[in-house]
Amino acid sequence: MLEILTSNVIRASHGATAGPVDEEQLFYLQTRGIPRPAAEAMLVWAFLEEVVSRVPDGALREELLGLLEAKVRGA
């Protein structure tokens, strides 16, 4: 959802991508004895950690990682 709070909008857009975990990456991990659910969790966590690592503030970065870990582990 994109909400614009102005009457002077010339152009607005929003983009996000989401998709399934790459089957080739899953296959690679599974051939090394990692069960599919664990392999999926590893790939998702690796993606999240890469994104969060771009946050310049160290304290905020650690807080985000803690929140994400709790969410991923709890799911």
N, C-alpha and C positions, 0 to 999 in steps of 0.2 A: 504494500500500500504506500502510495506517495501522496502526502498532503502538502499543498502549497498554501502558505499563509500570506499571500500578497495578491493585490489585484493587477499588478504590473508584470505578469508572467509573459515572457517572450518565448521561452522554450524551457521544458523540463523533461528530464528522463531519469530512469533508474534501471540499473541492470544488475542481475545477480545470476549466478550459475550454480546449479547443483546437479548431481548425477550419481549414478551408481559407482561403486568402487571398481577400479580397473581389473578386469578378469585375469589379464596376464600377470599383474602383480600378485593377485590372490593365488594364482596357480604356482607362481614361483615360491611363495611362502609355504604353500601346502606341500610342495614337493620336498620341502625341508622339514616336514613333520609337524608343521604348525596347523592346528585345526582351523577350519574356515572362520568361525566366530572370532577367534583370537587374531587371525590374520586381518580380518576386516577392522577390528578395533585398533590394531597396530597402524594400519594405513590411515585411518581417520585421525588418530592421535598425531601421526607424523605431519599430516596436513595442517592440523590445528596449531601444532607447535611451531611450524614454519611461519605461519601467518602472525602468531602472537610475538614471535621473535623480532618482528619489525617495529614493535612498540618501543619508542626510545626511552621511556621512563621505566627504570628497573623495578621499582616498587609496584607500579601498575601492572607491568608485565608478569610479575610473580603472582599478583592477586588474580589476574585473568587466568593464568595457568591453573591456579588452585580451584577457581570456580569451574573452569572447563573440565578439569579432572574429576571433580565431584559429580558433574553432570554426566560425563561419559561413563564413569564407573557405576553411577546410580541407574543408568538407563538399561 
